[in-house]
Amino acid sequence: MKTLYENLLSSQALLDFFGLKDKDEAPKELFFVLDRIKMRNFKAGEKIIQEGDKADSLYIIDKGQADVISESSGGIIIGQLKEKDFFGEVALLTGKTRTATVVAKTDMVTFQLFREDVDQVIKNYPHIIGTLFQKLYERLKVSYLSLEERNEQLQKMSKIRTELASLFSSVVLMITCYTFILGLLNNDLLIQYLPEQSSYFFSRIIEVSTLVLVFRIVRNSSLSWKDFGLNTIGAKKSIIESLVISSIIIGIMCLVKYALIINYPDKFPEKQIIEWKYFDYTYVTYLVVAPLQEFITRGVVQSTLQRLLVGRHKIFMSILITSFLFGSLHVFYSLYLGLAAIITSWFWGWMYYRHQNLIGASISHFLIGNMAGLLGLWLVF
């Protein structure tokens, strides 16, 4: 029997559980507990306790690791246990059912102490329960601090989501107004009374107004401009990728223009791929307009959706929604231009997601947008 006690007290897990530094310090009444402890071995993947079951024992881990799983939350892992940890004490002491499932992550060696034995020990040696309550207190203290930290994170995330929802709603409202106003400005009844380029100037006014609105919301929030793509992280890679993709798309556009010249010679009597007669001040101002539009669509709308949406396809959906919003801003010119804007917006959305800065997308937008104008595709479609 002495050998059995020595073997049990050679376990660091048991020594720690009973608050002992050396086996010689063990009080005599502790051996009454040791008589009732049973050694249990579990294979990796084996379920040790089941959530909702009646609690009849606690376990002390001598060797191995285990996962703590919340079945009521969809089977997610909410914690991990290792050597010297113990579990099952809360349900055992309170009489409640198991609050979680514990599954062996590796092969395990544990010590099991049953409730009826604990009750008998407490009855004969009441002060023994002090050890259990001390351990329980330490466990609850750690859990409380962890929950408090998690609660602060959740409150911060909730605040950010509220700010993002407000920002998204405001920007979408501005985009909707933008579409309706430009639609009215291109109405045949009104266009004859409006000065030339009125649509262009109204577009810029609305974009600047949106920028002012966004600036006020971001300034009064816990967000920063970096959260909306205004940074230079990975700028070199973004620029190189932008130039390569833009060159490919521009090459395709030139081939389309060449095919149009061959198949529709009446519409293109000058037989030129690039027509510089279309060049005016708007091509220069596009240096500002393209980044501004990218900031509103990619930086604000897409970034916001990436944070608001949940699920496996949230990135795909954020790019999809942003692309259709961007395309809708061009539909009032023509349906074909709107479709082209949706397609190019996919490239820019993907590029922005990859690099999380607006540099590459803005450069590509500027190059492709201006080239479409110089090729005369804006007028054709």
N, C-alpha and C positions, 0 to 999 in steps of 0.2 A: 504493500500500500504506500509505503514511504517513497518507493521508486516512482509510483504513479504520480504522487504529488510533485515530486521533483521534475518529472517530465512536463507536467502541466505548468509549473511555475518557471520552467525554462522558456516558456513562450513570452516574448516581449509584449505581445498583444494583450495577454491576460494581466501581466504586471502593470501595463499602462492603464488598463481598464479599472483595476482595483487601486490605482494610485500608488503602487509599490516600486521602489528602486532596486530592491534586492529581495530574493526569495526568503532569506532568513528573517525579513521583517514581517512576514505574513502572520497575522494574529491567528490564534487557534480556531476561533469561530469561522475563519475563512475556509478552513478545510471542510466545513459542513457544506459550503457552497461548491467547493471543488468536487465533492462526492457526487454532486448532481449534474455537473457539467458533462455534456456528451460531445464527442468530436464527430463532425459531419464533413464529408468530402463531396464536392460538386464538380461535375464536368463543365467545360466551357459550353455556354448556351443553355444550360439547365436552369429552370426557374426555381428560385429558392422560396420566395413568398409571392403571393398573388394579391393584387389590390382588391379590397372589398372582403377578403376572407377574414374570419375570426382570428384574432391575435392570440397565439398560445405560447410564444417563445421569442427571445431575442437572440441575435447572432453576433459573435465577435470574430472578425476576420484575422486568421493567423497568417495565411498566405493566399495570394491571388487578388483579383480585381472583379468588380461587379458594376453593372449599370442599374441606375434607378429610373424606372419608366413610369410615366403617367398614362395609364390606359384611358382615363376619362378625357384626356386632352389629345387623343388620337395616337397614342403610343409613342410620344416623343420622349427622348432621354432628358431628364431634368437634373440628373446628378450622377456622380461616379464615386465608388467606394474602393478603398485600397486596404493594405495591411494595417492593422491596429484600429481600423474603423469598426463601428458596430452599428447595427440597425435593428428595427423592430421594437425598440424600447418605449417609444411614445405610445403606440397602440397597446403594448403590454401593460404599461403602468396606468393608462387611462381606461382601458377596457373597450376602446373603440376598435373598429375594424381597420385593416391595413389601408394606409393612405396611398400606397404606391406598390408597384411590382418591382422586385429585385431579381435580375438575371445574371448568372455568372458570365463574366466577360472572358475569363481564363479559368483553368482548373483551379479550384479553391479548397483550402482547408479552413474550417470554421469550428467555433465552439458554440454549442446551442444550450441555452438555459431556459427551461420551461416555466410558464407562469405559476403553475402549482408549486414548483420547487422554490420560486422566488417568494411566493406567499408564505411558504413554510419557513424560509430563511428569515424573512422580515418578522414573522411572528416570534421566532426564538431569539433573533438578534436584530432588534429594530434599527440600531445605528447603521447596519449595512446599507439600508436604503439611502442613507446620505450620499454614499458613493454614486449610486445610480442617479440621484437627483443632481449631483454636482456635474456628472457627465452630461445629463440632459440639458442642464442650464448652459453649459459651454456650447453644446450643439445648437441650441436655440439662439444663443447670442450671435454665433457665426451666421446662422440663417437669417436673423433679423437684420444684421448689418448688410448682408448680401441683398436682401429684399429692399432695404432702404436705398441702396445704391441703384438697384434696378428700377425702383419707383421714380427716382430722380431722372434716370435716363428716359423712362416712359413719358414723364411730364414734359421733358425737353422735346422729345420726338412729337408729342401731341401738339405742343406749341408751334413747332416748325410746320407740321402738317396743316394747322389752321392758317398759318401765314401763307403757305404755298397755295392753299385752296382759295384764299382771298386774292392772291396774285393771279392765279390762273383764271378765275372768274372775271377779274377786271380786264385782263388782256384779251380774253375771248370776246368780251363785250365790245372792246375797242375794234377788234378784227371784224366783228359782225357789222358794226357801224361803218367801218372802212369799206366793206363790200357793198353795202347798200348805197352809200354816198357815191362811190365810183360808178355803180350801176345807174344812178340817177344822172350823173354827169355825162354818161354816154348815151342817154336817151335822145332820140331824134328830135323830140319837141324842145329840149333844153339846149342841146349842143349848138344850135344855130345862134343862140344868144350869149354864149360863153366865149371868152377869149381863148385863143389857141394855147395849148399846153396847160389848160386849167386843171385837167385830171392829174397831171404830173405834180403841180403845186399843192393841190388838195391832198394828194397821197403823202407828200412830204410833211404837210402840217399834221396829218393824223399820226404818222409815224413818230414825229417829234413829241406829240401829245402823249402817245403811249409810252415813250421813253421817260418823260417827266413823271407820269403816273407810276411806272416801275421804280424809278429812282426814289420816290417818296415812300413806297411800300418797303423796299429793301432797306432804306436808311433807318426806318423805324422798327425793323425786325431784328432777329438774332442771326439772320443770314448775311452772307458777304458776297461781294461781286464775284469772287472766285467760284462760288457755288453755281454761277450762271455762265461759266466758260470764259470769264475775263481773266485769263492767266496765260503764262508763256510756257507752262510745263509741257515738255515734249514738242516744242514749237518746230524744231528742225525736221523731225520725222513727219509731223503734220504737214509742213510745207511741201516736202518732197512728194509725199503721197498725193497731195492736192494737185500738184503740177502734173504728175503722171496720169491721174484719173481725168483731169481736165483736158489734157492733150488727146487722150483716147476719145473722149466725148466730142471734142471740137473736130477731130479727124472724121468721126462719123457724121457730124453735121455738115462738113464740107462735101462728103460723098453724097449726102442727101441733096445738097444744093446742086451738085454736078448732075445728079440724076434728074432733077427738076428742069435744069437747063436743056438737057438732051430730050426729055419727053414733053416739055411744054415750052418750046422756043418762042411762042407768041408772048408769054408772060415775062420772059427774060431775054429781050432782044440784045442786050449789051454783052451777053455771054461771059460775065465776070462772076467769079466765086465770091470775092469780097467787094462790096460796093461802098466806097468811102463817102459817097454823097449822103449817106445816112448819118454820118458822124456830126454830132453837135455837142453843146455844153452838157447835155444829160449823160453822155458817156464819161465825162470827167467827174461829174458829181456822183456817178455810180461808185466811185472810190469810197464815198461816205455812205451812200444808200445801201449798197450790198452788205457791208458789215452791220449796219443798223437793222436791216431786215433779218439777218442771221441771228443777231442778238435777241430780237423779239421772238422769232420762231424757234430756233434751236436753243439759244441760251435760256430763254424764259419758259416757253411752252414745253419744249421737249424735256428740259431739266426738271421742270415741275412735275410732269407726268411720270418721269422715271422714279420720282420719290413718292408720288401719291399712289400709283398703281401697285398692285401686289400680284404675286403668282409667277409662274415660270416664264410667261410670255410678256412680261411688263415692258421690256425693252422694245420688243417687236411692236407692241401696241402703241407705245409712246412715239415711235418713229412713224407708224402708220397714221395716227391721228394728226400729228404735226404736218405730215406730208399732204394730207387732204385739206388741212386748213390753209397751208401755203398755196396749194393748187387752186383753192376757191378764190384767192385774191387775184387770180389771173383769168378766171373764167369769163369775167365781163369783157375782156378783150376778144377771146374766142375760146371755144371748147378745146381745140387742139392745143392752144397755148397752156390752158389749164392742165391738160393731161401731161404735157411736156414738163410743166412745173412740178407735178406730182412725182414724175420719174426722177428728175434731177434732185428733188428734195430727198428722195430715198438715199441717194449717194451722200448728200451733205449730212443727213441725219445719222447715217452709219459712221461717217467720218468723225462727226462730233462725238458720238458715243465712244468710239475707239480712243480718242485723244483727250476728250473732255476740255477742249479749248476751241475757240471760234476762229482761230487763225486760218487753218486749212480750208474750212467750209466757206469762209468769207472770200478768200482768194479764188477758190473755184467758182463761187457764185459770180464774182466780178468778171472773171475771164469768160465763162460760158454765157452769162447774160449779155455782155457786150458783143461777143462774137455772134450770138444769135441775131442781134440787131444789125451788125455790119454785113451779115450774110443775107439780110432782108427777110429772114424767116418770120420775124414778128409780123411783117406785113402780109406775107403769103398765107400764114395760118391764122 
